[in-house]
Amino acid sequence: MQNPLVPQWLRGVDPNELDHRIWPRTAKRSENGALEIAEVPAAELVRSYGSPLYVIDQEEFESRLITVNRAFSDAASKVGTSAKLYYASKALLTAEVMRWVVDAGYSVDVSTGGEMAMALAAGVPGERLGLHGNNKSLVEIGRAVSAGVSAIVIDSEIEIERIASVAGAQDKVQPVRLRVNSGIHAHTHDFLATAREDQKFGIAISDVPELVAKIRSHSHLKFLGLHSHIGSQIFAVEGFVAAAERLLELHAQLLSGGDIPELNLGGGFGIAYTQDDHPMPIKDIAARIASAVAAKCRELGIAVPKLAFEPGRIIAGPAGVTLYSVGTIKDVQVTESGSAATRKYVSVDGGMSDNARPALYGAEYSATLATRRSAALPALSRVVGKHCESGDIVVNHAMLPSDIAVNDLIAVAATGAYCFSLSSNYNFVPRPAMVAVKAGQAKLLVRGETELDLMGRDLGLMPGGEA
């Protein structure tokens, strides 16, 4: 009898199967059934670098950089314009990742002084950076202008004067965009939707003409164009099209005051985390957006502007896998619709400190037994962490072999975006290491923290109890 707790989309899933819509294309099982990523055994990685462990398939990441860039560049070319790609560094930011991104011809989108400092330290040229953020400090703005960033995205009226004064003090002309709250409601989690009226990002459409006039009144500012970002993990293209059409109407009105070379339509392109996810191929999304932009421009009687996009998750997410070690296992009896059912709780050595998304957004993930292939019957399982929170869930619904055992390894797919970025030291748990794998080789990108690292910041542990 089918366990009534099993979601419809999970029924019939083979727990040994690796669906490459979700897992990196190099992920496979060896002859003995153990998981390998880029020809490197998962067990070998854990022996060398510890558990939990973030693993980034470099070939998958680099391939996605190429695929996404080509999709938007080809689509833009077909409508007589060009596309500029900014990698959204908030998805995954390390020095090595920045080098992969720049080598692939991308610019980099940063949203804080810390992200900007890391990108610059990794060798990203200032002209390849774009600065976002709803509360940019004078220090951050000053650093951006000094570094020669290609664009600062203005998020509120007060920033116009801030950026103009800083640019003037440095005797520079700073290119800027204006982020517009288009009012388009993306089909995504409420916390991920960033174009609703009642939220912190962007300028109301009605205020745009006045603020663009203010930007243009400053000799130390150069207006590049409008910017929109409607949310994250979006599968449907209609929201992007609607936002583009609204911004182009504004764009056409603003042309009477001067040239507007660009239109930035942001990012937020979704990926598959589970069998229930069916994102549109990025090539089709790019083609639909470009075609809609061209059609709207013809309707308005204006030239097609240069287009800019900010992909992040769609590049980094599927390239990542997190490895965990199983600690405890318990079967929990649950009453569902008047009948008893069993859910297997599998506790691992990480949790919400290395992946906050299930706790924040109710995000779903896919998991598999990495140590071996199993012929045992699949059991509905919930992979949970070691933190002192009932909401500390790593994978809410998973079909794992019923013979899963202590010290087995579990792999969780599509963890390349936002897991490392959102990681914390909750419950004083050190953050995991991160390694890149490619063609049978592993390279440490970020060393794992130790308890001594965490205690080293506490001045109360210094001799005499003070610094």
Secondary structure, 3 states (H helix, E strand, C coil): CCCCCCCHHHCCCCCCCCCCCCCCCCCEECCCCCEEECCEEHHHHHHHHCCCEEEEEHHHHHHHHHHHHHHHHHHHHHCCCCEEEEEECCCCCCHHHHHHHHHCCCEEEECCHHHHHHHHHCCCCHHHEEECCCCCCHHHHHHHHHHCCCEEEECCHHHHHHHHHHHHHCCCCEEEEEEEECCCCCCCCHHHECCCCCCCCCEEHHHHHHHHHHHHCCCCEEEEEEECCCECCECCCHHHHHHHHHHHHHHHHHHHHCCCCEEECCCCECCCCCCCCCCCCHHHHHHHHHHHHHHHHHHHCCCCCEEEECCCHHHHHHHEEEEEEEEEEEEEEEEECCEEEEEEEEEECCCCCCCCHHHHHCCCCCEEECCCCCCCCEEEEEEECCCCCCCCEEEEEEEEECCCCCCCEEEEECCCCCCCCCCCCHHHCCCCEEEEEECCEEEEEECCCCHHHHHCCCHHHCHHHCC
